[in-house]
Amino acid sequence: QVQLVESGGGLVQPGGSLRLSCAASGNIFTSNSMGWYRQAPGKQRELVAAITSGDSTHYAESVKGRFTISRDNTKVTAYLQMNGLKPEDTAVYSCNYRPNIGGSYWGQGTQVTVSS
């Protein structure tokens, strides 16, 4: 089994920054893709950012230029640096781990609230 634990969420004012972390443990395969998703109240969960086994990155259009995904492959830890935060970014952010051999695993999420 794989466990994912997110941290770094909190309350921040518009224009502020937060850095989320996702630590994976258990039966880990280092050839994988990892991603950050978010879900706001009453809304569908959406992909925010992803990074592949070849370190190619993908971002939702709404966060391009503001968010950066990165990964420590040695520790199997993913990060999401969020700058220029907007109220529309308020959501529960969840980490996803997808080994190239198959499977998909989720963390329980961390709350990000952007409010003045």
C-alpha positions in Angstrom: 0.0 0.0 0.0 1.0 3.6 -0.5 0.3 6.5 1.8 0.5 10.2 0.8 0.5 13.0 3.4 0.0 16.6 2.4 1.1 19.6 4.4 1.6 23.4 4.1 -2.0 24.6 3.7 -3.4 27.5 5.6 -5.0 30.9 5.4 -3.3 33.6 3.3 -4.3 37.0 1.9 -4.8 37.6 -1.8 -1.4 38.1 -3.4 0.3 35.9 -0.9 2.2 32.6 -1.2 2.1 29.1 0.1 4.2 26.0 -0.4 2.5 22.6 -0.3 4.4 19.3 0.3 3.4 15.7 -0.4 5.4 12.9 1.2 4.9 9.4 -0.1 5.6 6.2 1.8 5.0 2.5 1.6 5.5 0.4 -1.6 6.9 3.2 -3.7 8.0 3.1 -7.3 10.2 6.0 -8.3 9.2 5.8 -11.9 6.0 7.7 -11.6 3.9 10.8 -12.2 2.7 13.0 -9.3 0.2 15.7 -9.4 -1.8 18.2 -7.3 -5.5 18.5 -7.6 -8.0 20.8 -5.9 -11.7 20.8 -5.1 -13.7 23.8 -4.0 -17.0 23.4 -2.2 -19.7 22.4 -4.7 -17.2 22.1 -7.5 -15.6 19.2 -9.3 -12.1 18.2 -8.5 -9.6 19.5 -11.1 -6.0 19.0 -12.0 -3.8 21.9 -10.9 -0.3 20.7 -11.8 1.5 17.4 -12.6 5.0 16.2 -13.1 6.0 13.1 -15.1 8.7 10.5 -14.6 10.7 12.5 -17.2 10.1 15.7 -15.2 7.8 17.2 -17.8 5.3 19.5 -16.1 1.7 20.4 -16.8 -0.4 23.2 -15.4 -4.0 24.2 -15.4 -4.5 27.4 -17.4 -5.8 29.2 -14.4 -2.5 28.8 -12.5 0.1 29.1 -15.2 2.8 31.7 -14.3 1.8 31.6 -10.6 2.2 27.9 -9.4 5.3 25.7 -9.8 5.3 21.9 -9.3 8.6 20.2 -8.4 9.7 16.8 -7.0 12.4 15.3 -4.9 12.8 11.9 -6.6 15.2 10.7 -3.9 12.6 11.2 -1.2 9.6 10.8 -3.4 8.2 14.1 -2.3 6.3 16.6 -4.4 5.9 20.3 -3.9 3.6 23.0 -5.1 4.8 26.6 -4.8 1.9 28.9 -5.1 2.5 32.6 -5.6 0.1 35.4 -6.4 -2.8 33.6 -4.7 -6.4 34.6 -5.5 -9.6 33.9 -3.7 -10.6 31.6 -6.5 -7.7 29.3 -5.5 -9.5 28.5 -2.2 -9.9 24.7 -2.1 -8.8 21.4 -0.6 -5.6 20.5 -2.4 -4.8 16.7 -2.8 -1.7 14.9 -3.9 -1.9 12.1 -6.5 0.8 9.4 -7.1 0.6 7.3 -10.2 3.3 4.6 -10.8 4.1 4.1 -14.5 3.4 0.4 -14.0 -0.2 1.3 -13.0 -2.3 2.3 -10.0 -3.3 5.6 -8.6 -3.1 6.8 -5.0 -4.5 9.9 -3.2 -3.7 11.8 0.0 -6.4 13.2 2.2 -5.8 16.8 1.3 -4.8 20.1 2.8 -7.0 23.2 3.0 -5.9 26.4 1.3 -8.0 29.5 2.0 -7.3 32.8 0.3 -9.2 35.7 1.9 -8.7 39.2 3.0 
